[in-house]
Amino acid sequence: MAGKASGKPSRKQGSTRGTGGKGRSSLAGRGATPPAHMRHWFKDKARTERIEREAAGVARPARAQSKARREDAPEVIGGRNPVVEALRAGVPANALYVAQRIESDDRVREAIKIAAGRGIALLEVSREKLDRLTEGNVHQGIGLQIPAYEYAHPSDLVERAQDAGEVPLIVALDGVTDPRNLGAIARSATAFGAHGLLVPSRRSAGVTAGAWKTSAGTLANLPVARAANLTQTLQAYRESGLFIIGLDGGATVDVGDVELATEPLVVVVGSEGKGLSRLVRESCDQVVRIPMNAAAESLNAGVAAGIALYEVARLRRR
């Protein structure tokens, strides 16, 4: 049996009147996040983080590099002490970058004074640009751009000795990867009359800002040559009349007793720990050692080169 009707007429649901688009804005989202430079709070936050990072001496996390830095590109070193030390040492430089509104101190003033005296361009830049130039390293608001080093040809080192009327003395580095060792060896080479350094073009330290600083400016007067293949270059030296001696802790002849010291000579210094590579060792006319206490397993490459070059210079003065 059907239910009883209510007695009221039914209400038909019809179309409703629209708003004419007036309510559309309430449905729209806020859109994409604006870029960093349009967010007023971003710069304050970044500035605070940078100040805290520099106060703690912590390097900025390195960004992923889309392209590796080319070898012929200039290098920028950052930090107040490194920059002043580099300028004092006479490291060649193209420009001195100083951050805007930098808090100056004696080091900054000295850097600006030395740069002005040497005719180095002085550029005021933002801290963000210094971050990019120094590849995220701590710069303390100052950076020094040094040009890419121009390497000599291996034969230039022999010609330099011949032009001076001297017996050639060349130092070759085999597997020395720390630029500071290269700089230290350059100082010893200059002190004891060497005519240049020879380094491999791969897997070896090059003349960078670190090498310049450690060399105390001696790299300005001591040429460094690069060899595409160290073993072949040593063989070419032998064919041109030079003798090759290598430093190795396992040798039986002391460096102070080497008989080839007065001859045209190449002294090969290996890396700390690994020493000379097999092919380079086989290329040597003689392998010699530095006698030392057994408690010290090996010497730093820079120290070993200095001792060997002193002994060669001593034997040549006899």
Backbone torsions as a table, in degrees:
resi	resn	phi	psi	omega
1	MET	NA	133.4	-177.2
2	ALA	-70.1	153.4	-180.0
3	GLY	-75.0	163.3	-176.8
4	LYS	-81.3	133.9	179.7
5	ALA	-70.4	152.5	-177.9
6	SER	-76.7	-19.6	-179.3
7	GLY	90.2	-9.8	178.0
8	LYS	-96.3	139.0	-179.0
9	PRO	-66.2	142.4	179.8
10	SER	-70.8	146.2	-178.3
11	ARG	-103.0	116.9	-177.1
12	LYS	-80.5	131.5	179.3
13	GLN	-78.8	115.8	-179.6
14	GLY	-110.2	-170.1	179.5
15	SER	-72.4	147.9	-179.4
16	THR	-104.5	158.7	-178.5
17	ARG	-79.4	132.2	-179.2
18	GLY	-79.9	174.7	-178.4
19	THR	-96.3	-5.4	-178.1
20	GLY	73.4	23.8	178.8
21	GLY	85.1	2.9	-177.6
22	LYS	-69.5	-24.1	-180.0
23	GLY	-95.7	3.9	-175.4
24	ARG	-67.0	-35.6	-177.5
25	SER	-64.4	-26.0	180.0
26	SER	-73.2	-17.3	179.0
27	LEU	-91.8	-14.1	-176.5
28	ALA	-79.2	143.8	177.3
29	GLY	-79.1	-177.4	-179.1
30	ARG	-81.9	-8.2	179.1
31	GLY	86.3	-173.3	-177.7
32	ALA	-69.5	153.7	176.6
33	THR	-65.1	128.9	-179.0
34	PRO	-65.4	153.7	178.6
35	PRO	-61.6	163.7	-172.4
36	ALA	-57.2	-41.0	-174.3
37	HIS	-70.4	-11.6	179.2
38	MET	-98.7	-3.5	178.4
39	ARG	-96.6	112.4	-173.3
40	HIS	-61.1	-25.6	-178.4
41	TRP	-85.0	-13.3	-173.3
42	PHE	-69.6	-46.8	-176.8
43	LYS	-62.9	-39.0	178.5
44	ASP	-63.9	-41.2	179.7
45	LYS	-66.7	-44.7	-179.5
46	ALA	-63.8	-39.9	179.8
47	ARG	-64.1	-42.9	179.2
48	THR	-62.1	-43.5	179.9
49	GLU	-64.4	-39.9	-179.1
50	ARG	-65.6	-42.6	179.4
51	ILE	-62.1	-43.5	179.0
52	GLU	-64.8	-38.6	-178.9
53	ARG	-66.5	-44.2	-178.5
54	GLU	-70.2	-34.2	177.7
55	ALA	-65.0	-33.5	179.2
56	ALA	-86.5	-7.5	-179.5
57	GLY	70.3	31.0	-178.4
58	VAL	-103.3	132.4	179.4
59	ALA	-71.0	147.9	175.8
60	ARG	-68.1	140.1	177.3
61	PRO	-56.3	130.1	-176.7
62	ALA	-69.6	137.2	176.9
63	ARG	-80.2	154.2	176.1
64	ALA	-67.2	125.8	-178.1
65	GLN	-88.3	126.8	179.2
66	SER	-70.6	-31.4	179.2
67	LYS	-136.3	139.7	177.0
68	ALA	-69.4	146.0	179.8
69	ARG	-67.4	130.1	-179.4
70	ARG	-68.5	149.3	-178.5
71	GLU	-66.3	-28.4	-178.9
72	ASP	-90.5	9.5	178.1
73	ALA	-85.9	147.0	177.6
74	PRO	-65.4	157.3	-179.1
75	GLU	-115.6	142.7	179.0
76	VAL	-116.1	122.5	176.4
77	ILE	-101.7	141.9	-177.2
78	GLY	-120.2	162.1	179.3
79	GLY	109.4	137.2	-174.6
80	ARG	-65.3	-46.4	179.5
81	ASN	-66.4	-49.4	179.3
82	PRO	-57.9	-39.4	-178.5
83	VAL	-67.0	-45.9	179.9
84	VAL	-63.4	-42.7	-179.9
85	GLU	-62.8	-40.3	179.1
86	ALA	-64.7	-41.9	178.9
87	LEU	-67.4	-39.4	177.5
88	ARG	-62.4	-36.2	-177.2
89	ALA	-79.2	-4.0	179.1
90	GLY	79.2	23.1	177.8
91	VAL	-61.7	130.5	179.5
92	PRO	-62.4	139.6	-176.6
93	ALA	-145.3	148.1	177.6
94	ASN	-96.3	-37.3	-173.5
95	ALA	-155.0	149.7	173.3
96	LEU	-113.0	119.1	179.8
97	TYR	-96.6	130.0	177.8
98	VAL	-125.9	130.0	-177.4
99	ALA	-70.0	148.6	176.7
100	GLN	-63.5	140.1	178.1
101	ARG	56.2	37.6	179.0
102	ILE	-71.4	144.7	175.7
103	GLU	-83.8	103.5	-171.5
104	SER	-75.0	151.2	172.5
105	ASP	-144.8	-172.8	-176.6
106	ASP	-60.0	-37.0	-178.2
107	ARG	-67.6	-42.5	178.6
108	VAL	-63.7	-44.5	-179.7
109	ARG	-64.1	-38.8	178.8
110	GLU	-67.4	-40.3	179.0
111	ALA	-61.0	-44.2	179.9
112	ILE	-65.2	-39.8	-179.5
113	LYS	-65.0	-45.7	-179.7
114	ILE	-64.7	-44.1	-179.3
115	ALA	-60.8	-42.8	179.5
116	ALA	-64.3	-39.7	179.9
117	GLY	-67.0	-28.7	179.8
118	ARG	-95.0	1.6	178.9
119	GLY	74.8	24.3	178.2
120	ILE	-82.0	134.5	-178.6
121	ALA	-62.3	136.2	178.8
122	LEU	-109.2	118.5	-174.9
123	LEU	-122.6	130.1	176.0
124	GLU	-95.5	123.6	-175.4
125	VAL	-133.2	168.7	176.0
126	SER	-77.0	159.1	177.0
127	ARG	-65.0	-31.7	178.7
128	GLU	-63.4	-39.5	178.4
129	LYS	-68.5	-37.8	176.7
130	LEU	-63.5	-35.8	175.5
131	ASP	-57.8	-43.8	-178.6
132	ARG	-70.3	-42.2	-177.1
133	LEU	-64.7	-36.7	-179.1
134	THR	-93.0	8.3	176.7
135	GLU	56.5	40.3	174.2
136	GLY	85.4	0.6	179.5
137	ASN	-78.9	159.7	178.6
138	VAL	-66.6	126.3	-177.8
139	HIS	-121.3	-16.3	178.1
140	GLN	55.8	28.7	175.3
141	GLY	84.4	12.2	-178.8
142	ILE	-148.1	141.9	180.0
143	GLY	-148.6	150.7	-178.6
144	LEU	-123.4	123.9	179.3
145	GLN	-92.6	123.3	177.3
146	ILE	-112.7	142.6	-177.1
147	PRO	-73.0	160.8	175.5
148	ALA	-64.6	140.1	-176.7
149	TYR	-75.4	140.0	177.2
150	GLU	-98.1	108.3	-177.1
151	TYR	-78.2	148.8	176.9
152	ALA	-86.1	169.2	172.5
153	HIS	-87.4	145.8	-179.2
154	PRO	-52.3	-35.5	-179.6
155	SER	-70.2	-21.7	179.2
156	ASP	-63.0	-31.0	-178.0
157	LEU	-67.7	-38.7	178.0
158	VAL	-69.2	-41.5	179.9
159	GLU	-63.8	-33.6	178.9
160	ARG	-63.0	-41.7	178.0
161	ALA	-67.6	-41.7	-179.7
162	GLN	-64.4	-39.6	179.2
163	ASP	-64.5	-31.1	179.2
164	ALA	-85.7	-4.1	-178.5
165	GLY	68.6	33.1	-176.8
166	GLU	-119.8	160.5	176.2
167	VAL	-74.9	124.1	-175.3
168	PRO	-59.4	138.0	173.9
169	LEU	-139.0	113.5	-176.6
170	ILE	-123.2	142.4	177.3
171	VAL	-109.9	123.0	178.4
172	ALA	-109.3	140.2	-179.4
173	LEU	-109.9	128.2	-178.7
174	ASP	-117.7	100.4	177.0
175	GLY	81.2	15.8	176.5
176	VAL	-83.8	110.9	-172.0
177	THR	-105.8	-9.0	-179.2
178	ASP	-90.8	117.8	179.8
179	PRO	-58.5	-28.4	179.0
180	ARG	-67.1	-34.0	174.8
181	ASN	-66.0	-40.3	178.0
182	LEU	-60.4	-43.8	179.0
183	GLY	-63.5	-41.6	178.9
184	ALA	-65.1	-39.4	178.6
185	ILE	-66.5	-36.3	177.1
186	ALA	-61.5	-38.6	178.4
187	ARG	-64.1	-45.6	179.8
188	SER	-66.0	-41.0	-179.5
189	ALA	-61.3	-41.1	178.3
190	THR	-67.4	-41.5	-177.2
191	ALA	-63.9	-34.4	-174.0
192	PHE	-109.7	21.0	167.0
193	GLY	83.0	20.6	176.3
194	ALA	-72.7	156.6	-176.2
195	HIS	-102.4	1.8	176.1
196	GLY	158.8	168.7	176.6
197	LEU	-111.8	148.9	176.0
198	LEU	-123.4	124.7	179.7
199	VAL	-127.8	147.6	174.2
200	PRO	-69.2	153.8	-179.9
201	SER	-78.9	-14.6	179.4
202	ARG	-126.8	150.4	177.7
203	ARG	50.7	46.8	-179.6
204	SER	-153.1	152.3	175.6
205	ALA	-65.4	146.2	174.8
206	GLY	-117.0	-178.1	-179.9
207	VAL	-83.5	93.6	179.4
208	THR	-111.5	-175.6	178.7
209	ALA	-59.5	-39.8	179.1
210	GLY	-62.3	-39.9	178.3
211	ALA	-67.8	-41.2	178.9
212	TRP	-59.3	-46.5	-176.6
213	LYS	-63.8	-44.4	-177.8
214	THR	-69.0	-29.0	-178.4
215	SER	-74.7	-10.1	-179.7
216	ALA	55.1	37.4	175.4
217	GLY	88.0	-6.4	-176.6
218	THR	-69.0	-21.4	177.9
219	LEU	-67.2	-15.1	177.3
220	ALA	-70.0	-21.1	-177.2
221	ASN	-119.3	-3.1	-179.1
222	LEU	-116.0	114.3	-178.5
223	PRO	-70.8	147.1	175.2
224	VAL	-120.6	125.5	179.9
225	ALA	-107.0	152.9	177.7
226	ARG	-114.0	139.8	179.1
227	ALA	-115.4	127.1	176.3
228	ALA	-63.9	-34.4	177.2
229	ASN	-139.0	110.4	-174.0
230	LEU	-62.6	-42.9	-178.2
231	THR	-61.8	-44.3	179.8
232	GLN	-67.1	-36.3	178.6
233	THR	-67.3	-39.8	176.4
234	LEU	-62.9	-38.4	177.5
235	GLN	-64.2	-39.0	177.6
236	ALA	-65.1	-36.8	175.8
237	TYR	-63.3	-42.0	180.0
238	ARG	-62.4	-41.6	-179.7
239	GLU	-66.4	-23.9	179.4
240	SER	-91.6	4.7	173.1
241	GLY	106.5	6.0	178.9
242	LEU	-93.5	150.1	174.3
243	PHE	-100.9	150.6	-176.7
244	ILE	-117.2	123.2	171.8
245	ILE	-121.7	141.4	-179.4
246	GLY	-117.2	146.4	177.4
247	LEU	-91.8	125.7	-179.9
248	ASP	-153.0	131.5	-177.8
249	GLY	-64.8	-20.7	-179.0
250	GLY	-88.2	2.3	-179.6
251	ALA	-73.0	166.0	-178.8
252	THR	-106.8	-13.4	-178.9
253	VAL	-101.8	131.0	177.6
254	ASP	-76.4	147.0	-177.9
255	VAL	-62.8	-28.1	178.9
256	GLY	-73.2	-10.7	-178.3
257	ASP	-109.4	6.9	-176.1
258	VAL	-67.3	132.2	-176.4
259	GLU	-87.4	-11.6	-177.4
260	LEU	-90.3	3.6	-173.4
261	ALA	-59.5	-33.7	-176.8
262	THR	-84.8	-4.4	-179.9
263	GLU	-90.3	165.2	170.6
264	PRO	-56.1	124.8	-163.0
265	LEU	-137.0	144.7	168.9
266	VAL	-120.3	123.5	177.2
267	VAL	-102.3	120.3	-177.9
268	VAL	-101.6	125.5	179.5
269	VAL	-109.8	124.7	179.0
270	GLY	-90.3	177.3	-179.9
271	SER	-77.0	155.8	177.1
272	GLU	-69.3	128.3	-179.4
273	GLY	99.7	-65.9	-177.5
274	LYS	-79.6	-30.1	-178.2
275	GLY	71.7	-147.3	-178.4
276	LEU	-78.7	143.7	173.7
277	SER	-72.9	160.3	-174.4
278	ARG	-59.9	-47.2	-176.7
279	LEU	-66.4	-38.0	179.0
280	VAL	-68.4	-41.0	178.5
281	ARG	-60.3	-41.7	179.3
282	GLU	-67.4	-20.8	-180.0
283	SER	-83.0	-10.2	-175.9
284	CYS	-80.7	143.2	172.4
285	ASP	-74.7	-29.3	179.7
286	GLN	-154.8	142.4	176.3
287	VAL	-113.5	129.4	-175.3
288	VAL	-127.3	164.9	-178.6
289	ARG	-126.9	163.5	172.3
290	ILE	-103.4	113.1	-178.3
291	PRO	-67.1	133.9	-179.6
292	MET	-157.4	169.6	-179.7
293	ASN	-62.9	141.8	-177.8
294	ALA	-65.1	-18.7	-180.0
295	ALA	-66.6	-25.0	177.1
296	ALA	-99.8	111.8	-176.0
297	GLU	-69.3	-37.8	-178.7
298	SER	-156.0	167.3	178.9
299	LEU	-110.6	152.3	170.7
300	ASN	-57.0	144.0	-176.5
301	ALA	-58.3	-38.7	179.6
302	GLY	-66.1	-40.8	179.0
303	VAL	-66.8	-44.7	-179.5
304	ALA	-61.0	-41.8	179.5
305	ALA	-64.4	-41.4	179.6
306	GLY	-61.3	-42.6	179.6
307	ILE	-65.5	-45.6	-178.4
308	ALA	-63.2	-43.0	-179.0
309	LEU	-68.4	-34.3	175.7
310	TYR	-62.0	-44.6	-179.6
311	GLU	-64.0	-40.0	177.9
312	VAL	-63.5	-43.9	178.9
313	ALA	-63.2	-38.5	179.3
314	ARG	-64.3	-44.3	-180.0
315	LEU	-67.9	-30.6	179.5
316	ARG	-74.5	-22.3	179.8
317	ARG	-81.3	-10.3	-178.0
318	ARG	-65.5	NA	NA
